[in-house]
Amino acid sequence: MEHRLVAVDMDGTFLDGQGKIPEAFWDLYPRLVRAGITLVPASGRQLATLQDLFGPLGKDLHFIAENGTVVYAEGKIISTTPMRAHSARALIDAAYASPTRMETVVCTPTMAYVDRPDIVDEVAKYYHRVSAVKDLHEAVDDSVIKMAFYTEADAETVALPMLHAAAPEEQPAVSGKHWIDVMSPEANKGRALEQLSEALGIPLNRTIAFGDYLNDLEMLRTAGTAYAMSNAHPRIKEAADHIAPPNTEAGVLTVLEGLVD
């Protein structure tokens, strides 16, 4: 049997319009396993959040979390890519000084930190392990892997230039219309896919990736076969080999069904 690795972005790709796993997945998953297909959720979300999302499968799956700064395989974290602490502090200051509202999440491999208790419930949708602190500078040390920002403005055209100017040594990744992550330039979903491919012994030419937004770009370029969702950003569609039906129609499952038939 020729084993394959399938890396799937979550929001806007694998999850439905309500942010839930399509019900048909649970019947499809055992067939994927029997067909030698290793499914890897690849997301900007926290590792703990992804594990919880997949319920009983969470302990068995491999994960690319936090936009590639955390790689989890064989029941343990096999790689983390921290960012510079001084960059994290500069980004916090830039967000505080922003003329438009900007919420900041300081991310470590096991915990996320915010500075407003009233946004914990909203942030917890993506970061199940989250804690509020009085000053985000208190949460910064050498274990910070990512800074996540929510802005009411457009992330790509407004927040991206500002955050890049504050921390030019780091790499921004636009993960949604209002969300942007900043992390080490050595980290992205593509590099994480390479690490996982090597760890699992599955060559990159037998990997398939699905994505919809700019933080998926490197992963699609790295994979042997790349699918963009029909609802994807134009640049993602340009990078893809194929276009899958939209996430609202369980497009990933439609393609995967064809792999196991």
C-alpha positions as CSV (number, residue, x, y, z in Angstrom):
1,M,0.0,0.0,0.0
2,E,1.3,3.4,-0.9
3,H,0.8,5.7,2.1
4,R,-0.2,9.3,1.6
5,L,-0.3,12.4,3.8
6,V,-3.2,14.8,3.5
7,A,-2.7,18.2,5.2
8,V,-5.9,20.2,5.6
9,D,-6.4,23.7,6.8
10,M,-9.3,24.1,9.1
11,D,-11.2,27.4,9.0
12,G,-12.6,28.1,5.5
13,T,-11.3,24.8,4.3
14,F,-12.1,21.6,6.2
15,L,-14.7,23.1,8.7
16,D,-18.2,24.0,7.5
17,G,-19.7,27.4,7.5
18,Q,-20.5,27.1,11.2
19,G,-16.9,26.2,12.1
20,K,-17.7,22.5,12.7
21,I,-16.4,19.3,11.3
22,P,-18.7,18.0,8.6
23,E,-20.7,15.0,10.0
24,A,-19.8,12.8,7.0
25,F,-16.1,12.9,8.1
26,W,-16.6,10.5,11.0
27,D,-17.7,7.7,8.6
28,L,-15.1,8.6,6.1
29,Y,-12.1,8.6,8.5
30,P,-11.8,4.8,9.0
31,R,-11.9,4.4,5.2
32,L,-9.0,6.9,4.9
33,V,-7.0,4.9,7.4
34,R,-7.6,1.6,5.5
35,A,-6.6,3.4,2.3
36,G,-3.2,4.3,3.9
37,I,-4.1,8.0,4.1
38,T,-2.7,10.0,7.1
39,L,-4.9,13.0,7.8
40,V,-3.1,16.0,9.3
41,P,-5.1,19.1,10.4
42,A,-2.9,22.1,9.7
43,S,-4.1,25.3,11.3
44,G,-3.4,28.6,12.9
45,R,-5.3,27.3,15.9
46,Q,-3.7,26.1,19.1
47,L,-2.7,22.5,19.4
48,A,-5.0,21.9,22.4
49,T,-7.9,23.4,20.4
50,L,-7.3,21.1,17.5
51,Q,-7.1,18.1,19.7
52,D,-10.4,19.0,21.4
53,L,-12.0,19.6,18.1
54,F,-11.4,16.1,16.9
55,G,-12.6,14.6,20.2
56,P,-11.6,10.9,20.6
57,L,-9.4,11.1,17.5
58,G,-7.4,14.0,19.0
59,K,-5.0,11.8,20.8
60,D,-4.2,9.7,17.7
61,L,-3.9,12.4,14.9
62,H,-0.8,14.3,13.9
63,F,-1.1,18.1,13.8
64,I,0.4,21.2,12.4
65,A,-0.7,23.9,14.8
66,E,-0.1,27.6,15.3
67,N,0.5,28.2,11.6
68,G,3.5,25.7,11.6
69,T,5.3,26.9,14.8
70,V,4.1,23.7,16.5
71,V,4.4,20.2,14.9
72,Y,2.8,17.2,16.8
73,A,3.4,13.6,15.8
74,E,3.3,10.2,17.4
75,G,1.8,11.6,20.6
76,K,4.2,14.4,21.3
77,I,5.4,17.8,20.1
78,I,8.3,17.1,17.8
79,S,9.1,20.7,16.8
80,T,8.5,24.3,18.0
81,T,9.8,27.4,16.4
82,P,10.0,30.4,18.8
83,M,10.1,34.0,17.8
84,R,12.4,36.7,19.2
85,A,11.2,38.0,22.6
86,H,12.1,41.6,21.7
87,S,10.0,41.4,18.6
88,A,7.1,40.2,20.6
89,R,7.4,43.1,22.9
90,A,7.6,45.6,20.0
91,L,4.5,44.1,18.5
92,I,2.6,44.5,21.7
93,D,3.6,48.1,21.9
94,A,2.5,48.6,18.2
95,A,-0.9,47.1,18.9
96,Y,-1.4,49.2,22.0
97,A,-0.6,52.3,19.9
98,S,-2.7,51.3,16.9
99,P,-5.3,54.0,15.9
100,T,-7.8,51.1,15.1
101,R,-8.8,48.6,17.7
102,M,-6.4,45.6,17.8
103,E,-6.6,42.7,20.1
104,T,-3.4,40.7,20.8
105,V,-2.9,37.1,21.7
106,V,0.6,36.0,22.9
107,C,1.0,32.3,22.1
108,T,3.3,29.7,23.6
109,P,3.1,26.0,22.7
110,T,0.7,25.2,25.5
111,M,-1.0,28.5,26.5
112,A,-2.3,31.7,25.0
113,Y,-2.5,35.0,26.8
114,V,-4.7,38.1,26.4
115,D,-4.9,41.3,28.5
116,R,-8.7,41.7,28.6
117,P,-10.8,39.2,30.6
118,D,-13.9,40.2,28.5
119,I,-12.4,38.7,25.3
120,V,-11.4,35.4,26.8
121,D,-14.6,33.7,25.6
122,E,-14.2,34.9,22.0
123,V,-10.5,34.0,21.9
124,A,-11.2,30.6,23.4
125,K,-12.9,29.6,20.1
126,Y,-9.4,29.3,18.7
127,Y,-7.3,28.9,21.8
128,H,-8.9,26.6,24.4
129,R,-6.1,27.1,26.8
130,V,-6.1,30.9,27.4
131,S,-5.4,33.1,30.3
132,A,-5.8,36.8,31.0
133,V,-2.9,38.9,32.3
134,K,-2.8,42.6,33.3
135,D,0.1,43.4,30.9
136,L,1.0,41.2,27.9
137,H,4.6,42.0,28.4
138,E,4.4,39.7,31.5
139,A,3.7,36.7,29.2
140,V,6.7,37.3,26.9
141,D,9.7,35.0,27.3
142,D,11.8,32.8,25.0
143,S,8.9,30.3,24.6
144,V,6.7,32.6,22.6
145,I,6.0,31.0,19.2
146,K,3.5,33.4,17.7
147,M,1.6,36.6,18.1
148,A,-1.9,36.7,16.9
149,F,-3.8,39.9,16.2
150,Y,-7.5,40.6,15.6
151,T,-8.2,43.9,13.9
152,E,-11.5,45.5,12.9
153,A,-9.7,46.9,9.9
154,D,-8.6,44.8,6.9
155,A,-5.7,42.6,8.1
156,E,-3.9,42.4,4.8
157,T,-3.9,46.1,3.9
158,V,-4.0,47.9,7.3
159,A,-2.5,45.6,10.0
160,L,0.1,43.9,7.9
161,P,2.2,47.0,7.1
162,M,2.0,48.3,10.6
163,L,3.0,45.0,12.3
164,H,5.8,44.3,9.7
165,A,7.3,47.8,10.5
166,A,7.2,47.0,14.2
167,A,9.0,43.7,13.9
168,P,10.7,43.4,10.5
169,E,12.8,40.4,11.6
170,E,9.6,38.3,11.9
171,Q,7.2,36.8,9.4
172,P,3.6,37.9,9.2
173,A,0.9,35.5,7.9
174,V,-2.6,36.8,7.1
175,S,-5.0,34.0,8.3
176,G,-8.3,35.7,7.7
177,K,-9.9,39.1,6.7
178,H,-9.4,40.3,10.3
179,W,-6.7,38.0,11.7
180,I,-3.0,38.2,11.2
181,D,-0.2,36.1,12.9
182,V,3.4,37.1,13.3
183,M,6.1,34.5,13.9
184,S,9.6,33.5,13.1
185,P,10.5,33.7,9.4
186,E,11.7,30.1,9.8
187,A,8.1,28.9,10.5
188,N,5.2,28.3,8.2
189,K,2.9,25.5,7.3
190,G,5.0,24.4,4.4
191,R,8.1,23.9,6.5
192,A,6.0,22.1,9.1
193,L,4.7,19.8,6.4
194,E,8.3,19.0,5.4
195,Q,9.2,18.2,9.1
196,L,6.1,15.9,9.4
197,S,6.7,14.2,6.1
198,E,10.2,13.3,7.2
199,A,9.1,12.2,10.7
200,L,6.4,9.9,9.3
201,G,8.5,8.6,6.4
202,I,6.1,9.8,3.7
203,P,7.8,11.6,0.8
204,L,6.6,15.0,-0.1
205,N,5.5,13.8,-3.6
206,R,2.9,11.7,-1.8
207,T,1.5,14.6,0.2
208,I,-1.7,16.6,-0.6
209,A,-2.6,19.9,0.9
210,F,-5.9,21.9,1.0
211,G,-6.1,25.6,1.9
212,D,-8.1,28.8,1.4
213,Y,-6.1,31.7,2.8
214,L,-2.7,33.3,2.6
215,N,-1.2,31.4,5.6
216,D,-1.7,28.2,3.5
217,L,0.4,29.4,0.6
218,E,3.7,27.8,1.6
219,M,2.0,24.5,2.4
220,L,0.3,24.4,-1.0
221,R,3.7,25.1,-2.7
222,T,5.4,22.4,-0.7
223,A,2.9,19.6,-1.1
224,G,3.0,17.2,-4.0
225,T,-0.5,18.1,-4.9
226,A,-2.3,21.3,-3.9
227,Y,-6.0,22.0,-3.7
228,A,-7.5,25.5,-3.2
229,M,-11.1,25.7,-2.1
230,S,-13.4,27.5,-4.5
231,N,-13.9,30.1,-1.8
232,A,-10.1,30.7,-1.5
233,H,-8.1,33.9,-1.8
234,P,-7.1,34.5,-5.4
235,R,-3.4,34.0,-4.7
236,I,-4.2,30.6,-3.2
237,K,-6.1,29.6,-6.3
238,E,-3.1,30.6,-8.4
239,A,-0.8,28.4,-6.4
240,A,-3.0,25.3,-6.5
241,D,-3.1,22.4,-8.9
242,H,-6.8,21.9,-8.5
243,I,-9.9,23.7,-7.1
244,A,-12.1,21.9,-4.6
245,P,-15.7,22.6,-3.9
246,P,-16.3,25.2,-1.1
247,N,-16.0,24.4,2.5
248,T,-19.7,25.1,2.9
249,E,-20.3,22.0,0.7
250,A,-17.7,19.8,2.4
251,G,-15.3,20.2,-0.5
252,V,-12.4,18.5,1.2
253,L,-14.5,15.4,1.9
254,T,-15.7,15.3,-1.7
255,V,-12.1,15.1,-2.9
256,L,-11.1,12.6,-0.3
257,E,-14.0,10.4,-1.2
258,G,-12.4,10.1,-4.7
259,L,-9.2,9.0,-3.1
260,V,-10.7,6.0,-1.3
261,D,-13.2,4.8,-4.0
